[in-house]
Amino acid sequence: MTISVGKQIREARRKRNLSLAKLAEKTNITPNHLGKIERGEVKPSYHTISVLCIVLQFNPLDSLLRKEKKRMK
């Protein structure tokens, strides 16, 4: 089972009711680039993922572990 980092970022952003423009403003990453990350068109750098995780207050491993637990039930 895999879930892309981009999908996890999109879920975290939507959960916090942030538009791409607002997230871009908070992270200093262009909305266009954020959209490409969410759609899986580009692979974000470790630094970019770190910035997004800090701003979105989310840990991608938590999401993966929850999904894996559901799958194993």
Secondary structure, DSSP 8 states (H G I E B T S, - for coil): ----HHHHHHHHHHHTT--HHHHHHHHT--HHHHHHHHHTSS---HHHHHHHHHHHT--HHHHHHHHHHHHH-
